[in-house]
Amino acid sequence: PSLKTILDEWDSFASDDYYLAPDTEKFKKENAKRKQQEQEQAKIEQEQTEKFEKEKTAELNKVCDKESAIDYLNKYYKFSENLLAATNDFQTLAKEYNFSSKDVIKARANV
């Protein structure tokens, strides 16, 4: 620091407060806490994803006709016609119950 800064802030320099290193323990604790929160959030998101997939699988197993297949697709696939047609569930159900992506989009518009 310049001599003017030293003279202006003499009390701080004289007490060595100016030269103190950052509190590394505080930073370590904060980082550990942040990492723990991130892990907890990731665990919550994973549980939600697993729950959603179980629900989706259960609904797929209930599909028994063309109408229920279209309802299932409209509930879980909010895609455009082209993206919808590319999904495995659509391809399987459309082949089994004989409908097109246009039928799904039309049913979505009527809801």
BELWO-V727190 format. One line per field, one symbol per residue. phi: phi as a letter, one per 40 degrees, with the letter a starting at -180 (. if undefined). burial: 1 if it has 9 or more other C-alpha atoms within 8 Angstrom, else 0. Layout:
phi=???
burial=???
This chain:
phi=.cccccccbdcccccgccbccccccccccccccccccccccccccccccccccccccccccccbaccccccdcccbbcccdccdccccccccccccbfabccccccccccc
burial=000001000001100000000000000000000000000000000000000000010011001001011101110000001001100001101100100010111010000
